[in-house]
Amino acid sequence: MSLDQNPKRSNEPPVWLLFSAGGMISALFFPVVIFIIGLLLPFGLVSPDNIIAFAHTCIGKLTIMVLAIFPMWAGMHRIHHGLHDLKVHTPAGNVIFYGLSILYTILVIIAVVQI
């Protein structure tokens, strides 16, 4: 048995990186976002002006991009592999799901830069 000297390249490592980053960001930061937007803001403990001012800073824009982009990659990856596990094979599934994620990423970047 010999090893293949020219193995086929896979797109899985970068996709798994984005998927795992999205999962970690969702797990760590969404409870904080829900706490701020769902409790502190409605009860008047945080001013909407402070949130808007934060969104206009570089760190705020980066935070919005990270909280919007990476969980989308995680979700699309889960949908793609979930459909595969259910034996629903979409033609060009990689192109559809990861292409939509790339398009979404570009749109989020454009929207956040314009804030």
PASEBA-1860 file (N, C-alpha, C; in nm, 3 decimals):
! residues 115
1> MSLDQNPK> 0.085/-0.117/0.000/0.000/0.000/0.000/0.090/0.123/0.000 ~ 0.063/0.213/-0.093/0.143/0.335/-0.099/0.052/0.456/-0.074 ~ 0.115/0.558/-0.022/0.041/0.681/0.005/0.031/0.763/-0.122 ~ -0.082/0.827/-0.138/-0.103/0.914/-0.254/-0.014/1.038/-0.238 ~ 0.075/1.058/-0.333/0.168/1.169/-0.326/0.102/1.303/-0.361 ~ -0.010/1.299/-0.429/-0.084/1.420/-0.465/-0.229/1.408/-0.418 ~ -0.251/1.421/-0.286/-0.388/1.406/-0.237/-0.477/1.520/-0.284 ~ -0.606/1.490/-0.297/-0.703/1.590/-0.339/-0.721/1.693/-0.227
9> RSNEPPVW> -0.718/1.819/-0.264/-0.736/1.927/-0.167/-0.884/1.936/-0.128 ~ -0.908/1.973/-0.003/-1.044/1.984/0.047/-1.071/2.127/0.089 ~ -1.197/2.169/0.076/-1.236/2.302/0.124/-1.283/2.296/0.269 ~ -1.278/2.180/0.330/-1.331/2.163/0.465/-1.256/2.239/0.574 ~ -1.121/2.246/0.575/-1.056/2.317/0.687/-1.099/2.463/0.703 ~ -1.102/2.546/0.597/-1.148/2.684/0.620/-1.295/2.692/0.659 ~ -1.376/2.604/0.603/-1.519/2.605/0.637/-1.539/2.562/0.782 ~ -1.466/2.461/0.827/-1.477/2.417/0.966/-1.426/2.524/1.061
17> LLFSAGGM> -1.325/2.601/1.019/-1.276/2.711/1.101/-1.386/2.815/1.121 ~ -1.452/2.853/1.012/-1.560/2.952/1.022/-1.679/2.896/1.100 ~ -1.709/2.766/1.079/-1.818/2.701/1.151/-1.790/2.699/1.302 ~ -1.670/2.660/1.340/-1.639/2.652/1.484/-1.630/2.790/1.546 ~ -1.580/2.888/1.471/-1.577/3.025/1.524/-1.719/3.075/1.547 ~ -1.808/3.048/1.454/-1.947/3.090/1.469/-2.016/3.023/1.586 ~ -1.988/2.896/1.607/-2.046/2.826/1.721/-1.997/2.881/1.853 ~ -1.868/2.910/1.862/-1.812/2.964/1.986/-1.865/3.105/2.013
25> ISALFFPV> -1.871/3.186/1.909/-1.922/3.323/1.927/-2.068/3.320/1.970 ~ -2.146/3.233/1.907/-2.287/3.221/1.946/-2.301/3.179/2.092 ~ -2.223/3.081/2.131/-2.234/3.028/2.268/-2.186/3.128/2.372 ~ -2.081/3.202/2.341/-2.023/3.291/2.441/-2.089/3.429/2.447 ~ -2.123/3.485/2.332/-2.164/3.624/2.330/-2.314/3.648/2.313 ~ -2.388/3.554/2.256/-2.532/3.576/2.238/-2.606/3.590/2.371 ~ -2.571/3.517/2.476/-2.639/3.542/2.604/-2.618/3.686/2.653 ~ -2.500/3.741/2.629/-2.474/3.880/2.670/-2.557/3.976/2.586
33> VIFIIGLL> -2.562/3.952/2.455/-2.642/4.038/2.367/-2.790/4.030/2.404 ~ -2.839/3.911/2.431/-2.979/3.894/2.472/-3.005/3.965/2.604 ~ -2.911/3.958/2.696/-2.924/4.025/2.825/-2.932/4.177/2.807 ~ -2.843/4.231/2.721/-2.841/4.376/2.700/-2.967/4.421/2.626 ~ -2.997/4.356/2.513/-3.110/4.401/2.431/-3.244/4.357/2.490 ~ -3.248/4.242/2.555/-3.375/4.190/2.606/-3.413/4.235/2.744 ~ -3.314/4.273/2.827/-3.346/4.313/2.964/-3.301/4.455/2.997 ~ -3.174/4.483/2.977/-3.122/4.613/3.018/-3.183/4.728/2.938
41> LPFGLVSP> -3.195/4.711/2.808/-3.250/4.817/2.723/-3.399/4.843/2.751 ~ -3.485/4.741/2.757/-3.628/4.768/2.784/-3.654/4.827/2.923 ~ -3.572/4.791/3.023/-3.593/4.844/3.157/-3.523/4.978/3.178 ~ -3.462/5.032/3.074/-3.400/5.164/3.081/-3.268/5.167/3.154 ~ -3.206/5.052/3.176/-3.078/5.049/3.245/-2.961/5.081/3.152 ~ -2.985/5.073/3.022/-2.887/5.111/2.921/-2.957/5.204/2.824 ~ -2.891/5.313/2.793/-2.950/5.410/2.700/-2.929/5.364/2.556 ~ -3.032/5.377/2.472/-3.014/5.345/2.330/-2.906/5.431/2.265
49> DNIIAFAH> -2.888/5.553/2.316/-2.784/5.641/2.263/-2.645/5.582/2.285 ~ -2.625/5.514/2.398/-2.496/5.449/2.424/-2.470/5.336/2.327 ~ -2.573/5.259/2.295/-2.558/5.148/2.201/-2.529/5.202/2.061 ~ -2.598/5.308/2.022/-2.574/5.368/1.890/-2.434/5.428/1.885 ~ -2.391/5.494/1.991/-2.257/5.550/1.994/-2.151/5.439/1.985 ~ -2.175/5.328/2.053/-2.082/5.215/2.045/-2.077/5.159/1.904 ~ -2.190/5.154/1.837/-2.195/5.099/1.701/-2.117/5.185/1.602 ~ -2.095/5.311/1.634/-2.022/5.400/1.545/-1.870/5.395/1.566
57> TCIGKLTI> -1.823/5.327/1.669/-1.679/5.315/1.691/-1.624/5.198/1.611 ~ -1.492/5.195/1.593/-1.429/5.084/1.519/-1.451/4.951/1.590 ~ -1.440/4.950/1.722/-1.461/4.826/1.797/-1.607/4.783/1.787 ~ -1.698/4.879/1.789/-1.840/4.848/1.776/-1.872/4.788/1.640 ~ -1.814/4.845/1.534/-1.836/4.792/1.400/-1.779/4.651/1.387 ~ -1.661/4.630/1.443/-1.601/4.496/1.440/-1.686/4.397/1.518 ~ -1.739/4.440/1.632/-1.826/4.354/1.712/-1.951/4.316/1.634 ~ -2.014/4.413/1.568/-2.134/4.384/1.490/-2.103/4.285/1.379
65> MVLAIFPM> -1.989/4.306/1.310/-1.953/4.214/1.202/-1.929/4.073/1.254 ~ -1.856/4.061/1.364/-1.825/3.928/1.419/-1.954/3.859/1.464 ~ -2.042/3.933/1.531/-2.167/3.873/1.582/-2.266/3.840/1.470 ~ -2.249/3.900/1.354/-2.340/3.873/1.243/-2.285/3.770/1.147 ~ -2.155/3.775/1.119/-2.098/3.691/1.012/-2.072/3.548/1.057 ~ -1.999/3.530/1.164/-1.956/3.394/1.201/-2.072/3.301/1.237 ~ -2.173/3.346/1.312/-2.286/3.255/1.336/-2.360/3.216/1.209 ~ -2.361/3.302/1.108/-2.423/3.265/0.980/-2.347/3.149/0.917
73> WAGMHRIH> -2.214/3.154/0.920/-2.135/3.043/0.866/-2.165/2.914/0.942 ~ -2.177/2.924/1.075/-2.208/2.806/1.155/-2.344/2.750/1.118 ~ -2.443/2.838/1.104/-2.577/2.794/1.069/-2.585/2.730/0.931 ~ -2.521/2.792/0.833/-2.525/2.737/0.697/-2.452/2.603/0.691 ~ -2.343/2.591/0.764/-2.270/2.464/0.767/-2.356/2.355/0.830 ~ -2.426/2.390/0.938/-2.514/2.292/1.004/-2.630/2.252/0.912 ~ -2.689/2.347/0.842/-2.798/2.315/0.750/-2.748/2.225/0.639 ~ -2.632/2.258/0.583/-2.575/2.180/0.473/-2.550/2.036/0.516
81> HGLHDLKV> -2.486/2.017/0.630/-2.456/1.881/0.675/-2.579/1.812/0.733 ~ -2.673/1.889/0.789/-2.797/1.829/0.837/-2.879/1.772/0.723 ~ -2.888/1.845/0.612/-2.958/1.794/0.494/-2.889/1.670/0.440 ~ -2.757/1.672/0.442/-2.681/1.555/0.395/-2.711/1.433/0.483 ~ -2.717/1.456/0.615/-2.748/1.346/0.707/-2.889/1.293/0.687 ~ -2.981/1.379/0.643/-3.119/1.337/0.616/-3.135/1.281/0.475 ~ -3.024/1.266/0.405/-3.022/1.211/0.268/-3.091/1.303/0.167 ~ -3.091/1.433/0.198/-3.140/1.533/0.103/-3.017/1.595/0.039
89> HTPAGNVI> -2.988/1.548/-0.082/-2.866/1.593/-0.149/-2.903/1.700/-0.251 ~ -2.857/1.821/-0.223/-2.882/1.931/-0.315/-2.769/1.936/-0.417 ~ -2.803/1.956/-0.543/-2.697/1.970/-0.642/-2.616/2.096/-0.612 ~ -2.486/2.082/-0.614/-2.395/2.194/-0.585/-2.424/2.254/-0.448 ~ -2.445/2.170/-0.348/-2.477/2.217/-0.212/-2.369/2.306/-0.154 ~ -2.242/2.271/-0.177/-2.133/2.355/-0.128/-2.144/2.496/-0.185 ~ -2.168/2.503/-0.315/-2.176/2.634/-0.381/-2.295/2.713/-0.328 ~ -2.407/2.647/-0.308/-2.528/2.716/-0.262/-2.509/2.768/-0.119
97> FYGLSILY> -2.477/2.679/-0.026/-2.473/2.719/0.114/-2.354/2.809/0.146 ~ -2.237/2.773/0.099/-2.120/2.856/0.128/-2.118/2.980/0.041 ~ -2.177/2.974/-0.076/-2.190/3.094/-0.159/-2.282/3.195/-0.095 ~ -2.393/3.148/-0.038/-2.483/3.239/0.035/-2.413/3.299/0.156 ~ -2.329/3.220/0.222/-2.255/3.273/0.337/-2.156/3.380/0.293 ~ -2.091/3.359/0.181/-1.997/3.459/0.130/-2.073/3.587/0.092 ~ -2.185/3.571/0.024/-2.267/3.687/-0.014/-2.314/3.763/0.111 ~ -2.361/3.692/0.210/-2.405/3.753/0.336/-2.289/3.827/0.403
105> TILVIIAV> -2.171/3.766/0.404/-2.053/3.829/0.463/-2.023/3.961/0.395 ~ -2.026/3.961/0.263/-1.998/4.084/0.188/-2.103/4.190/0.218 ~ -2.230/4.152/0.222/-2.337/4.247/0.250/-2.327/4.306/0.391 ~ -2.291/4.223/0.488/-2.275/4.272/0.625/-2.160/4.371/0.634 ~ -2.049/4.337/0.568/-1.934/4.428/0.571/-1.970/4.562/0.509 ~ -2.038/4.559/0.396/-2.079/4.684/0.330/-2.174/4.764/0.420 ~ -2.271/4.696/0.481/-2.367/4.766/0.567/-2.301/4.825/0.690 ~ -2.209/4.750/0.752/-2.146/4.799/0.875/-2.050/4.913/0.846
113> VQI> -1.980/4.907/0.736/-1.887/5.015/0.701/-1.963/5.145/0.679 ~ -2.086/5.136/0.631/-2.165/5.256/0.605/-2.231/5.316/0.730 ~ -2.217/5.251/0.844/-2.276/5.303/0.969/-2.206/5.434/1.004
END
